[in-house]
Amino acid sequence: MTTASIPVANRRRRQPTKLRRAVRRNLTAYGFLCGALICFAFFSWYPMVRQVILSFQKTNFVDAPEWVGLKNFRTVFSDPAFAPAWINTAMFTLLALLCGYAIPFVTAIVLNELRHARAYLRFVVYLPVMLPPAVGVLLFQWFYNPDYGLFNQILSFFHLPGLQWLNSTSTALISLVIVSTWMNMGSGTLIYLAALQTIPSELYEAAELDGAGLFKRIRHITIPQTKLILLVMLLLQIVATMQVFIEPYLLTGGGPENSTVTVVYLMYQYAFNFGSLNAGNALGLMLMLVLMVFSAIYLRISRDNTV
């Protein structure tokens, strides 16, 4: 019996539809996608939704939750540490942008210009990222010790007076910025280095033939060619530094005189020390809204630059 003699309905049943063929062909990809979506749902989206709900409730994990409206937000606003926490977070973010945003880019340019020992230096730069954050912070706690710390020994070698790095309101915050920059610059350096290696070498060769020096090549070739990745890293830097917690928690405990209290550290204080989980969630919701504003600004800028 020929194919033409088979009824059309039977042929349709035998031939899988395009949707079924697509599902079969991409079944593995859909499986991985579902796994990622489940992880995001349980560990990212659900906590955010739960945070919003808890911000307007009063809970003690014994009685039923009670809706209290904006009471948690008023509690946070009336806290004397509220304003210093936001100011310290803004100052930390600004200082981290000046150091942690520029230094990795400059380091990547230097590594990209080298012809020897490049792989070894990449490993050296990335090494702090492989250390557990607590280990890196405790290492700097020894560096900052006013009696036998490495930094004061260096100052003493040059006949300069030692500093109370973590015990002075004038140096405590910048000390945290130094720690954060050292621990996180490796990732940024490698990302910048990968972006630099995608720039066509012909552009640099033409610039050298025209007599352009190193700084002119960076200004007119390197920065314009890596503008998109610079914008991405700027957003990531802002988001990461505004959530700083480990450094003030392990090094200063928010002191001296609340000079290193950050928003996330204050959230921790509310949730685990003050016994007010709801107030901590209210503060976290404020921080999330601020970061969403920065994300919206980034999306607008990146859209304008890609069109």
N, C-alpha and C positions, 0 to 999 in steps of 0.2 A: 504494500500500500504506500503510495507516494505521499509526500508532505502536503501536497495541494488538496488531497482528499480528506485530510484530518480537519475536523470542524474547527472554526475560528476560535470558539470558546475554549476548546481543549488546548489549542496552541497557546492561548493567553495564559492558561493555568500552568503550562509547562515552562514558559519563558518567564523568568523572574523580572519583576519590574525594575525600573532604574533605581528607585529608592532602596529596594532590597539589595541590589548589587552594590550600591554605594555604602550601605551599612556593612555588608560583608567585607568590602575592600578596606574600610576604615574602622573595623571593629576594634582593633588594638588601640588605635588613636583615641577612639571614643572612650575606651576603658581608662586610659591614662587621664583623659580630660575629666571624666566623672570623678576619678580619685582626687584630682586637684580641686575640683569644685566642692567636693565634700570636705576636704581639709580647710578650704577657705570659709565654707559655711560654718563649720564648728569652731574654728580657731580664730577667725577674723570677723566675719559678719555677725554671727550670733553674739559674741562679746560686745560689739559696738551697739547692737540693738538693746542688749541687756543693760549696758551702761546708761543709755538714754532713759530706760524705764526706772532704774534705780536712782537716777538723779532727782526724780520727782516723788520718791517714796521714802518711807521710814521703815527699816527692817532690822530685826534683831535675831533672825534665823530661828525664832521660837514661835512668836505669834504671827498672825497673818500680816502681810505688808499693808502699810497705811499710806494712802496718797496724801502728801503734804504740800503739793504745789511747788512754789519757789522758795520754800523755807530753807532748803539745803543751799541754794545759791545765796540767800541772805546771810547764812552762817559763814560761808566762804568769804563774801565781800566784807564782812565785819571783822575778819581775822586780821590782826596787825601784821602778820607775815604775808598777807596776800599781795600787797603792792611790792614789797621787796622781792618776792619770789618771781614776779613777772619782770621786774627791772633786772634782776640778776640773770634770768633766762635770756632776756634781750641782749644784755651786755655779753654774756657768754657766746651767744649766737654770732654777734658782731665780731668779737675777737676771734672766734673760731673761723669765721669767713676770711678774715684778714690773714690768718695763719694756715689753717687747715685746708683752705680752698686754693690759696696761691702756692704754698710750698709744694704740694704734690704735682702741680702743673709744671713748676720750674724744675723739679726733680726729674719729671718725665722728659722734659726737653733736654736736660743734661745727659740722661741715659741714652736718649735717642741719638745724640751727637757722638757718643763714645763709639770706638771701634774695637776696643779690647775689654775683656772682663765684664761684658754687659750682663751675661747670664748670672754671674756671681753677685753683681751689685743689685740685680733685681731680687735675688733671694735675700740679700741683706735688708733691702728696703721693705720687703714683704714679711720678714720674720716677725715683727711685733704683732701683726694681725693673727698669726698662728698661736700666739700665747693666749691663754685664758685671760679675760679682762681683769679679773681679780688679781692675777699674778702681776700683770703690768702695773696696776695701781699700787700694789704693795711694794713693788720694786721702786717706784718713785717715792713712796713714803720714806724709804731709806735715803734716797737721794736728797729729799727735802729736810731731813733731820737737822735741826739747828746746831747740834753739838758735833756729830761725826759724819754728816751727810756729804755726798760727793760734791754737790753744788757749792756749799760753803767752803769746802776744801779747795775748790778751784778759785773761789774769790780770795781765800787766804793766800794762795800761791801768788796772786797778783797784788797782795797787800791791800785788799779791799775788805771792808767790814762785812760780816756775814748777815744774812737776812732771815727773818722769821717767816719762811715761805708760806706755811699753812696757818700760822698763828697771828698774822697781821691782816687787817681788813684791806690794806692797799695791795697786797701781793697774793692773797688766797685765791681769788678768782682767776687771775692770769696763770697761777700755778696749775689749776685744773685744766685750763685751755692747753697748756704745754703737754700735759699727760694725754689728753684726748687727741691732740694732733699727732703725737708720737705713735699712739696705738692704732690710729685709723688711716694714716697717710699711705700705707702700703697699697690698699685696695684702690684708692683714687689714683695713685701713681701708675699702676698697671693699666687701669682703664684709659687714662690719658695717653699712655705709651702705645696702647693698641690703636687709639684714634690717630696718633701722629704717624704711625706706620702705614696708614691708609692714604696719606697725602702723596700724590704723584711726585716722584723725585725730580721730574722734569721742571716743575715749578721752581724748586730751589736752584736747580742748575741754571735756569734762565735768569733768576734773580741775581745769582753770583756773577753771571756774565755781564749783567747791567751794573755791577759794582755795589749791590746791596749788601750791607753788613748783617751781622747776626740779629741785631734788634729790629732792623727793618724787615728782615725775613719773617721774624716772629710776628711783627705787627701786621704785615700785609699778606702773609701766606698762612702761617700757623694758626693764628687766632680766627681769621675768617673761615678756614677750612674745618675747624673744630668747634664752631660756634654752637651747633646743636648739642653736642655732648657737654659743652661747658654749661649750657642752660640746664640740662638734665642733672648734672652734678651739683649745680647751685641749688636746685630744689631739694635733692637728696641731702645735701649738707644742712640746709635750713631745717628740714624735717628731723634729721638725726640729732642736731645740736639742741634743738628746742625740747628734746626728750631726754636730756642728760640726767643721769641718775647715779650710776655706779661711782663716778668720781667724787661727788660731794658726800655720798653715803659712806664710802670707805675711808676717805681722806680727811674730811673736815666735819662731818656730821651736821652740815648746814652752817657752821660757825666760821670764823668768830663773828659774833653779833649779827647773825643772820646774813652775813655778806655772801654766803655761797648757797643759801636756800634757793632751790629752783622749783618750778611748778610741779614736776614729776616727783621730786623729793617731798614736797608738801603734800601731794596726793598720798604718798606712802605713809606720811605721818598721820594723816586723817584716818586712813584705812586700818593701820596696824598699831599705832601708838595712841591715838585719840579715841579709837573705837567708834568712828563715824564713817562707815563705809559709804554711806549715801553722799556725804559731803565730798568725799574723795572722788566719787563718780561725777558729781556736779562740776568739780574743778577739771576733771578729765574731759568732760564734754566741752567746756570752754576752750581747752587746748585743742581739741579735735576741730572745733569750728575755726580757730585761728589757722591751723594747718590746712584746712580746706580752702581758706581764702588764698593762701600762698599757692596751693595746687591749681586753683582756678586762674590765678595770674600767670602761672607757668604755662598752662594749656593755651591761654590766649596769646602769649608771646610766641610760643612754639608754633602755633597755627599761623600766625602772621609771618613767621620766618620760613615756613615750608611752602606757603602758597606762591 
